[in-house]
């Protein structure tokens, strides 16, 4: 793995608080040994977003920043985006990357704007 390739940490379908330290350690070691400057948290498999998932993402963000890297969240569900918004962490956690059309971004236009 080269330093230009991001590290990917995949979140499972149901993240528990007990898993958070392991995920952070996995990310820390991978960032440290690879020299990568970016961590991608793949949330595509997370079907049940809970506060444990929010805790994991927040702690992974701290781990990533401590390593001098940046973090992105890949493919979060609409429910996860809404939960992050509810707890006020959407902006803090970094970029959100969607492989498909964005599910937590809604375009807002003026009603007087002509149709495209």
URPETA-V922861 format. One record per residue. N is the residue number from 1. RES is the residue in one letter. SS is DSSP state (A for helix, B for strand, O for the rest). PSI is psi in whole degrees, 0 to 359 (none if undefined). NEAR is the number of other ideal C-beta (glycine too) atoms within 12 Angstrom. Layout:
N RES SS PSI NEAR
N RES SS PSI NEAR
//
This chain:
1 X O 135 13
2 X O 165 10
3 X O 341 17
4 X O 345 11
5 X O 131 16
6 X O 156 28
7 X B 137 36
8 X B 125 28
9 X B 118 40
10 X B 129 24
11 X O 141 38
12 X O 179 25
13 X O 323 18
14 X O 103 17
15 X O 132 34
16 X O 162 20
17 X A 329 18
18 X A 335 13
19 X A 340 25
20 X A 312 29
21 X A 322 18
22 X A 317 21
23 X A 318 37
24 X A 319 31
25 X A 318 18
26 X A 316 27
27 X A 315 39
28 X A 312 27
29 X A 316 18
30 X A 316 28
31 X A 318 33
32 X A 316 20
33 X A 338 14
34 X A 333 23
35 X O 10 18
36 X O 151 28
37 X O 8 21
38 X B 140 30
39 X B 131 43
40 X B 123 34
41 X B 107 45
42 X B 111 30
43 X O 13 42
44 X O 325 23
45 X O 351 21
46 X O 103 34
47 X O 342 19
48 X O 82 19
49 X O 124 33
50 X O 179 25
51 X A 338 20
52 X A 323 24
53 X A 316 38
54 X A 316 35
55 X A 315 28
56 X A 314 40
57 X A 319 44
58 X A 316 29
59 X A 324 32
60 X A 324 46
61 X A 316 33
62 X A 315 24
63 X A 317 32
64 X A 314 36
65 X A 322 23
66 X A 326 18
67 X O 359 27
68 X O 23 17
69 X O 174 30
70 X B 163 25
71 X B 143 40
72 X B 151 29
73 X B 125 44
74 X B 131 30
75 X O 51 28
76 X O 147 40
77 X O 166 27
78 X A 319 23
79 X A 321 20
80 X A 318 40
81 X A 318 29
82 X A 321 18
83 X A 317 29
84 X A 321 34
85 X A 317 22
86 X A 319 15
87 X O 1 21
88 X O 27 12
89 X O 6 30
90 X O 310 24
91 X O 327 12
92 X O 327 20
93 X O 356 35
94 X O 197 27
95 X B 150 23
96 X B 128 31
97 X B 127 27
98 X O 131 22
99 X O 333 16
100 X O 178 14
101 X O 142 11
102 X O 132 17
103 X O 344 21
104 X O 20 25
105 X O 126 17
106 X O 127 12
107 X O 138 9
108 X O 128 7
109 X O 165 10
110 X O 137 8
111 X O 338 7
112 X O 351 6
113 X O 139 9
114 X O 152 7
115 X O 151 7
116 X O none 5
//
